[in-house]
Amino acid sequence: MKKLKLGIIGSGIAVRELHLPALRTLDTLYEIKAISSRNIDHATSLARECGSNVAAFDDPSKMKDIEVVDIAIPVNLNYDMIKIAFEKGWDVICEKPIAENTQSARKVLEIHEKYPQRILYIAESHRHDPAIKIIKDHLSEIGKVAFFDYKLVLPTKDSKYAKTEWRKHPAHVGGFLSDGGVHHVAFLNALFGKYLSVNGFARQLSDFTEAYDTMIMNIKYENGFGTYSVTYVPDYGENEFSIYGSEGFLKMKDSKVTVVKGGDIKEYPVPSANFFVEEFKDFYNCVVTRQKPVLGDPYLAFTDLEMIEKVIH
């Protein structure tokens, strides 16, 4: 099996704690050849962790002997790094969101259209959630969809992510509302398809970020409508997703999907999965077969960001 020669742009939390552990399990698919970071000491340290033959750079355009790049940096830098990669002839997997706002996201799509031979995979990990298939497989059991309710309370103030400067002073629209929120709308869009309209409200309750941290979004799809609500402020957590139908309801909570129809209750466990492993496997297949991404489609990633921006603005 061919190994892809990989360069990594970024040396932060996502690379160290999410990407590298996934890539280590895929060492038959990828060979890490280079690490680039604005801080050369960080790049050098990470390169040493990856192996004696991994080179360190403070300029990604100087990386050599690579075929693909993994971009995991502050989101407002995505366009510049994708442009460098395409000019170098590299295929790209890039952390979500696609850009800091839809104006920059359109530039990403434009540069991708300029280099149609290149693979651009936006790494939206939640499209790899096995719960999506379980819900789709059993959705017809509750009849016609009336509405859905997706409720998330995500304690963030004391998290390592809230302490990074680019998240405390975000250049990306809505701060955590887009950084984390694209996961949630990607999950909904994977279930219901292309949205027809969206509106809602957003506000800031906390002082640990210079951006909105609480939002309610109303979404209309062809086959139903519902509400996605999220706050990153409280110190307690809640995660519940429900779909109500004409003949019953479906609920996802605690790694379990429950379908209730009359007096009949069925429970389906959601198998554990490493979404990052799955997206790197999918990216590999796209590169070696030269097929455009489906789950990593940049146009889907644009839509995810667009929905959140419409509420915030």
N, C-alpha and C positions, 0 to 999 in steps of 0.2 A: 504493500500500500504506500502510495506516495506521501511523503511528509511535506507539508507546506512550511516554507521558511518565513518565520513571523517576526515582525518588529512591533514593539509596544510603545505607544506614545502616551506618557503619563506614568506617575509613580505614587499616586495617592491611595486612598482607602479602597476604592473600587478595584484597582489593579492588584493590590497586595492581598486583600481579603476575599475577593470574589472571583476575579479573572484568573489569577495564578493558580489557586487551588483547582479550578475547573480545568485549566490547561494541563496541569500535572497529571490528571487522570486521562488525558487525551494525548499522551506522548507518542502514540503511534500515528497521530494525525498532524501534529505540529512540532516544529523544532524552533525554539526561541533563539533568535540570532542577535537581537539588538534591543536596547532600552533607551528611550529618549525622554529627557525631562528638562524643564527650564533650570532646575537645580542639578548641576552635574554630580554633586555628591550623592543626591538621592538616586540618580540614575546608576551611578557606580555601585552603590550599596545593593540596589535591586538586581543589577546584572550579576553580581557575585553570588546572590542567592539562587539565581537561575542556572548558573554553571560557568565553568572556567572559560568557555568559548563564546560567551555572550558579551558583546561590546556595548559600551556606554557612550551616549552623546547628549549634548545640550541643544542640538539642532536636528530635528527629524529629517531634514533634507539631506543630511550627511550620512544617514544610515545606508549600509551596503549589504549586498547578498541576501536580500529579502524579497518575498513575493506578495505578502499580505501584511496589513497593519491592523493592530487593535488600538483604537483611539478611546482613551478614557481620561478626559481632562475637563476643566471648567467648560460648561456647554457653550459659552459665547466664543470659544476658540475653535469649535467644530469645523466651521466652514474653511478657515485657513488651513487646517491640518488635512482635511479631505482634499482640498485643492492641491496641496503639495503631493499627497499620495497619488492622485490621479496623474499629475504631471510626471511623476516618477514611474508610472506604469504599475502601481500596486493596487490590488483589491483591498476593500476596506470593510471592517466591522467597527461600528462606532456606537458608543454608549448613547442612550436616550437622555433627554429629548433630542430631537434632530437638530435643534438650534435654540437660541435664547428667545426668539419670537418668530412669528410667521414671516416677517419681512426677510430675516436672515435665512429662514427655512426655504423660502423660494429661491434664494441664491444657491443653496445646497442642491436643490432639484435642478436648477439651471446648469450647474457645473457637472452634475451627473448626466444630464442630457447631452452635454458637450463631449462626454467620454462614455458613450453607450456600451463600449466593449468592456468597461470595468464593472465589477460587482460592488454595489453599495448596500450594506446590510446594517440597518439600524437595530441595535440590540435591545429590543423591547422584550424583556424576559418573561413578562406575564402572559404573552401569547403562547407560551409553552406550558401553561398551567394545565395539568391533566383534568382539573375540575371542569374545564370548558367542554370537553367531549362528554363527560358524564352528564352535565346539565343538558346539552343538546340532545343526547340520546333519550332523555326522559321528559323533555319539555312538553311533548305532545300529550303526555298522560294527564296534564292539568287543564286540558282544553285550550281555548283561545286565551292568549295573554291579555290580562286586564292592565296590570302595571307592575313595575318592579321597584324595589327599594334597596339601595346599596348604601350602607351606613358604616363609616370608619372614624374611629377616634384613635389617633396615633400619637402616643407620648414621644415627643421629639426633643424637648428642651435640653435634656441631659445626654443626648446621643452624641456620638463622635461626629456624625454628619452635621449637626447643628453648630459644631465648633469650628468647622472649616470656614476660612475667610470668605470664599466665594459664595457660600450659602448664607452667611451672616449678612453680607452686603451683596445681594444677588443682582447680576446683570440680566438674568433670565426672568421672563415675565412671570409674576406671581410667586417667585421663590419656590418654596416647597409645593405650592399648589400645582406648578407645572412639573417640577423635578420628580415629585412622587406621583402627582395626579395623572401623568400620562400612562402610568401602570394601570390605574383603575379604569380610565376610559378605554384603554386598549382591551382590557378584559371584557368590558361591556360591548364594545364594537365587534369583538370576536364572536360574541353570542348573538347580537341583534343585527349586525351589518352596518351599512352606511346610515349615519344619522340624517334626519330631515331638518330638524331645527333644534336650537339649544338656547336657553337663557338661564339667568340665576342671579345670585348675589354673592359677594365676597367682602371680607373685612379682616382687619388685623386686631387680634386680642392680646398678643404677647409682645415682649420687648427683646426676645432673643434673635429676632431676624428683622431686617428692614423691609418687610414685604407682607402681603396678606398671608394669613395662616388658616383661614376658615372659609368654607365655601359650600353653597348649595347650588346644584346644577339640575335643571329640568331638561330632559332629553326626549325627543320624539323620534321614533323609528317607524318604519313601514308597518311592523307587526306589533306595535305597542309603544308605551311611553313610561317614564318613571323618573325617579329622583336619585341622584348621587350626592351624598353629603359627607363632608370630611372636615376634621379639625386636627391640627397638630399641637394644640396647646395643653390640654389636661395631662395629669400625671397618671391617668388610668387608660386602659385600652378597650376597644370594642371593634369587632369586625363581623358584620352580618350582612348577608345578601339574600333577598327573598324575591320570588316571582309569584304573583297571584294570578290565577287563571279562572276561567268560567266553571271548571269542574274540580278545582283543588289548588294546592299551592306547593311550591318548591322552596326549600331553604338550604343555604350553605353556611355552615358554621363549624368551627373546631374540626377541620379536615374531614367533614362529612356532609354529604348531600342527602337531604331528607325530602321525600315526596309524599304528600298527604292528599288522599282522594277519598272523600267520605270517611268511613271508618278504617280504611286501608292505609297503613303507614309502611313505607319502604325506606331503608337506609342504605346508602352506598358510600363506603369509605373512599376518600380521595388518596390515591397512592402518593407517597413522597417522591419528589423529583428535584433534582438540581437544575433549575432553569438555566443557569449559566453554562453548564455542561451541554444541555440540549441546544442552546443557541450557537455555541461554538461548533457542535457537530453539524447543525443545519448549515451554518456558514461554510464549513468545509465542503459539504456536498454541493452547495451552490457554486463554489469556486472550481471544483474539479469537473463538474458537469457543465459549467458555464450557463447555468440556468438562473434567471432573475429570482431574487428572494420572494417568497410568499409571506412568511411570518415576519421577515425582516424588511418588508417592502417600505422604502422611504416615503412613498405617497400615503401609506397608512399612518406612518409616524407623523407626517405633516397634519393629517386629519386629527390625530390625538391632541396635538398641540393647539391646533386651530380651535377646537371645542373649548378648551380652557381659556384661551385668550379672549374668546367672545364673551365669556362671563366676566372676566376681570376688567375688560374695557367696555 
